[in-house]
Structures are given as structure tokens and as C-alpha cells.
Amino acid sequence: MTTPVKYSELGLVNTKEMFASAMAGKYAVPAYNFNNMEQLQAIVLGCVQSKSPVILQVSGSARKYANPIMLRHMVAGAVEMARAEGSTIPIALHLDHGDSFELAQSCIDNGFSSIMLDGSHHSFDKNVELTRQVVEYAHERDVTVEGELGVLAGVEDEVSHETSHYTRPEEVEEFVSRTGVDSLAISIGTSHGAYKFKVKPGEEVPPLRFDILEEIEQLLPGYPIVLHGASAVIPKYVEMINKFGGKMEDAVGNSEEQLRRAAASAVCKINIDSDGRLAMTAIIREILTQKPSEFDPRKYLGPARDELIRMVKEKNELVLGSAGRAK
């Protein structure tokens, strides 16, 4: 059994001040998922270079993939790397879609500064019960907690739902009051994965339900709201993947214009996973197709990392509005 590590020892912060600043400044803090070293480097460097706060997100399966002990040291190294660049941007480490108290507890004891307990697939009362249990443990250790009401369709790591269920505004006050969560993920039309919507050629992606968001804003004024499944499934990367041997013909994502509108509202955190995967995969496919004799991982993972840095900077500046909000 390892000795518990507090997140501040790793140079991390929780999300309280991040979200307060985002609410006041009308922007959203980027929450980028990562699975390996190159993704982590790119996310941190992209946010350092664009002067943006950042939430590093890890799902339960990604944590297992990286190894919890290795992950903790990787994140500590990433923070140190940012400081060596002369940057003081706030960095949080967040469990994405935690599904049990035991997992949340393990993450908190291993240096996570923020936890999501996703009980949205349970009944309302069971969701409240599980979320409250995590909140009590987390708040004793100054760790912030995100809950979820409503269900997003799509597939991302261990999260899979065929259909979405919009958040019911009439439930949010009771849920927040009974659980004590610091932020709330809601369902207003975003979706997990790279195949978010079934649209025919020429059809528009369904608009987000801003009426639901606005009603929740009125019920919980000044309260931090989170959007999951907010990748745009950037067309140029999908085209590159298909050009160099991939098969992603039906991949389609969210409107970045709509995400910009959401970022200027009570939405303080926007989650992006698929776009980062697509950016790296597109470059790796291009290089291995054009240079089939290449076998040095640095020669294809390095350029893929550079592309992800560019993507992160563009997202922060043009979509989330978080660029220039930190130093």
C-alpha cells in the first residue's frame, strides 16, 4: 500500500479558483484527456504557450493503462516542465467518469485534485448517494468534485450509451443541495466519441439545447456547469485518417460555434478527448504511409505531439476563450 499523496505536493491545484475566474471572464477551462507521455507533454505545452489554465483528465481505464504510480510521477514531471518554461498556469488533475467510491478514493490518495463521480446511469437517489459519499471524502482533503445529471450518448473508454437523456432542470437544485458537488456536468446535446451524430450529407448537426442550459443558469446562478463530449471531430483530421488508410467516413462532431457560445455562459469546463486522439492518429498514419520503412517511434510520435500542441492552442484561443487567462 502506497502512502497517500496530496495534490499540492505534485504542484497541482483544485478547480475552485479556475471556475470562479472562468465564470467572471466568460470563458471555459479546457479539460483535455490523455493516455500517454506525448499527449501529456502536448497538452501542457499547448496551454503553457497559449497561457491557459488546464485540467488534465484521466479516465479509469487510462489510469490503469498508464499505471497509477507512473501516472502520478508523469503529472508531477509535467508540472515541473511547465514551471521550467517560466509558466505559472494553474494545472489540475481530474478523474473523468469515475464510477465508484473506491476508484475516487484511490485517485484522491494518489494526488488527484478533482474527481468526477458519474452516477448518471443510476436512479436519481442512488446517484445522490454515491456522489455525496465521494464529496464527503474529497472535501475533507480539499479536492473538488463534479457530478452529472442526464446521460450523453456515444462511446468513450468505459462509458457507453446508445441514447442520450437531457438533464431535467427541475432536478438540479435538489441534486446540488443534497450532494454538495462543486460543479455539474449536464446533457444538452453533446455526445461522446468520434461518431456523435447520425446526419445525412448536407444536414446540419443538431443544435445544443441552450434553453435547458439557460434554465439551469437561472436556477443555479453563478454555479459552474460542465460539458462532456465536446470534441468537434475536426474534419481535416478525419480526412487525413481516411486518406492514409483509415475508415472513419461517418465521424462527425459538435459545432465549434455552439461551443464558443456555451463557453461564454455558465459553462466553466469543456471536455475534449476525441479531437486529441484524431490529431495524433492523423499525423502518425500520414508518416507511416509515406515512410513505410520508418520504425523509430520518435519520428512519428514527435510530429504527432507537435500537431496536438497546435490543436490545443487553437482550441484555447478560438473555441474556449481560455488563451491569455493565465501566465
C-alpha positions, 0 to 999 in steps of 0.5 A, a space after each residue: 500500500 502506497 502512502 497517500 499523496 496530496 495534490 499540492 505536493 505534485 504542484 497541482 491545484 483544485 478547480 475552485 479558483 479556475 471556475 470562479 475566474 472562468 465564470 467572471 471572464 466568460 470563458 471555459 477551462 479546457 479539460 483535455 484527456 490523455 493516455 500517454 507521455 506525448 499527449 501529456 507533454 502536448 497538452 501542457 505545452 499547448 496551454 503553457 504557450 497559449 497561457 491557459 489554465 488546464 485540467 488534465 483528465 484521466 479516465 479509469 481505464 487510462 489510469 490503469 493503462 498508464 499505471 497509477 504510480 507512473 501516472 502520478 510521477 508523469 503529472 508531477 514531471 509535467 508540472 515541473 516542465 511547465 514551471 521550467 518554461 517560466 509558466 505559472 498556469 494553474 494545472 489540475 488533475 481530474 478523474 473523468 467518469 469515475 464510477 465508484 467510491 473506491 476508484 475516487 478514493 484511490 485517485 484522491 490518495 494518489 494526488 488527484 485534485 478533482 474527481 468526477 463521480 458519474 452516477 448518471 446511469 443510476 436512479 436519481 437517489 442512488 446517484 445522490 448517494 454515491 456522489 455525496 459519499 465521494 464529496 464527503 471524502 474529497 472535501 475533507 482533503 480539499 479536492 473538488 468534485 463534479 457530478 452529472 445529471 442526464 446521460 450523453 450518448 456515444 462511446 468513450 473508454 468505459 462509458 457507453 450509451 446508445 441514447 442520450 437523456 437531457 438533464 431535467 432542470 427541475 432536478 438540479 437544485 435538489 441534486 446540488 443541495 443534497 450532494 454538495 458537488 462543486 460543479 455539474 456536468 449536464 446533457 444538452 446535446 453533446 455526445 461522446 466519441 468520434 461518431 456523435 451524430 447520425 446526419 445525412 450529407 448536407 444536414 446540419 448537426 443538431 443544435 445544443 439545447 441552450 434553453 435547458 442550459 439557460 434554465 439551469 443558469 437561472 436556477 443555479 446562478 453563478 454555479 459552474 456547469 460542465 460539458 462532456 463530449 465536446 470534441 468537434 471531430 475536426 474534419 481535416 483530421 478525419 480526412 487525413 485518417 481516411 486518406 492514409 488508410 483509415 475508415 472513419 467516413 461517418 465521424 462527425 462532431 459538435 459545432 465549434 460555434 455552439 461551443 464558443 457560445 456555451 463557453 461564454 455562459 455558465 459553462 466553466 469546463 469543456 471536455 475534449 478527448 476525441 479531437 486529441 486522439 484524431 490529431 495524433 492518429 492523423 499525423 502518425 498514419 500520414 508518416 507511416 504511409 509515406 515512410 513505410 520503412 520508418 520504425 523509430 517511434 520518435 519520428 512519428 510520435 514527435 510530429 504527432 505531439 507537435 500537431 496536438 500542441 497546435 490543436 490545443 492552442 487553437 482550441 484555447 484561443 478560438 473555441 474556449 476563450 481560455 488563451 491569455 487567462 493565465 501566465 
